[in-house]
Amino acid sequence: MARREISVSVDVDAPVETVWAEVTDWESQGEWMLGTEVRVTRGDGVSLGTEVAAFTGIGPVGVTDTLEVVGWDPPHRATVRHTGRIIRGSGVFTVVERTGPDGREGATFTMAEQLDLPLGPLGALGWPVVRPVFVWGLQRSLDTLARRCEQQAAR
């Protein structure tokens, strides 16, 4: 099985706690994650063992990513294990403090994935085509996340 890594980050002009609260509010992720609808399927959403189902697609065409929270270190790190038939591997959300150019408190959010590509050799062959689209979608989503967090922090 081919494993590929991908990591996307965004600087956010908002406190770590604001960013953490937004990225771990699983069911609101659809408001900033492009084409995705998320629901907690087991657990409380804020602890180890929480299970989540995330459907990404357009209309009925897409894929459901099921995952389990296997690491929980608020407000800095959440680790998930992708458990679906198509999407497998692991992912990490990290939120790190930073100081903005104006001296204000901010954060850097990073979403890193280690994915076991589906379809064996065909998946590995298709990855160079899929990867740029995947990165573009993630970066666009994280940019939306940053704006949401910054608006919340300004209130």
N, C-alpha and C positions, 0 to 999 in steps of 0.2 A: 504494500500500500504506500502511495506517495504522500508524504507529509510536507506541507508548505506553511511558511510563517508570513504573517502580515502584521504591521503595526502602524497605527495612525494616531496622531496627537493634535491637540488644539490648546492654545493658551486662552485662559478665561479670566476676565477682569471681575472676579467674584471670589468670595472666600471658599476655602476647601469644603466647608460644611454645606454650603449651598450647592456646589457641584456634586458632592457625594449624594445628597438627598435627591437630586434630580436624576442621576444616572442609576440609582438603585431603586427608584420608584418604577418598578418593572412595567406596570400597567400604563404608565404615562409615556413610556418610551416611543410609542407610536406617534406621539406629537412632535418628536424631533428625529426619529430614525426613519429614513426614507422608505416608504412603501411597506412599513412593518406594523403589525398589530400584535401586542404582547399581553399574555394573561398568566397569572400565577395559578398553577394547577395543584400544588401541594405546598403546605407550610405557610409561614407568615410573611414571606417576602423579605425579611430582614435578618435571616440567620442561616446557618448551615442546614443543608437538607432541603431548602426551598427548591421547588421544581417549577420551571417556567416553560411555556410554549410560545414561540414567536413565529408568526406566519409572515413571510415576506413575499410579495408578489403584487399582481394587478388583477383585481376581481378574483375569480376562482383559480387563476393560474399562478402558481408559486410553490413555495416549499415551506414546510413547518420545521423549525429548529427547536428540538426539545433539549433542555439543559437542566443541570442540577448545580446548585451553589455548593462548592466543595471547600472554599476558603473564604473567610469573612473577617476583615480587619478594618472596621470603620474608623475614621472616614477616609482611609487611604487605599484599600485593596480588596477587591472581590475576585475570586477565581471560580470559574464555571467549567463543568465538563459537558460537552455536547454529546447527547445520548441518542440522537435520532438515527434512522436508517440511512439517511443521505448525508446529513451533516454530523461529523464525528470529530473529536479532538478536544482541545481545551482553549479557554480564553481568560484573559485577565484585564480587569478595569483597574487603573491606578490613578489616583488623584494626589498630586504633589504640590506643596506650597511653593509659591514664587512671589517675588516682589516686582510689581509692574514698573515701567520706566518713570512713572510719576510718584513712586514710593508706596503706592496703595497695595493692599493685600490682594493676591490673585492665586490662581492655580493652573497647573497643566494637567489635562486629562489625556490619558493614553488608553487606547483599546488595542490589545495585542491578541492575535489568534494563532494557534497552531492547528491547522486543519488537515485531516486525513481526507485526501481528495477522493470523491466517489468515482466509480467507473474504471478503476484500475489504470492501465496504461492510457486509455482514452482520456481520462480525467487529467492525467499529467500532461498529455499533449495539448489539451484545451486550456490549461492554466495560463499560459502566456497571453491568451486572448481574453480570458475571464478576469484575470488579476487587475488590469487597469480600470475596468468598469467597476469592479468590487471596491477598489481603493477610492475611486471618484465618488461612489455612493457613500462610503463611510466618511470621507472627508466632508462632503456636503452635509451629512447628518451631524457630524461633530461641530461644524460651523453653526448650524441651527441650534444645537445644544448650548454652545457658548453664548449666543445672543439671548436665549431663554434665561440662562443663569445670570447674565449681566443685567437683564431687565428686572429679575427678582431681587438682585442685590441693590438695585437703585431705588427700590420702594422703601 
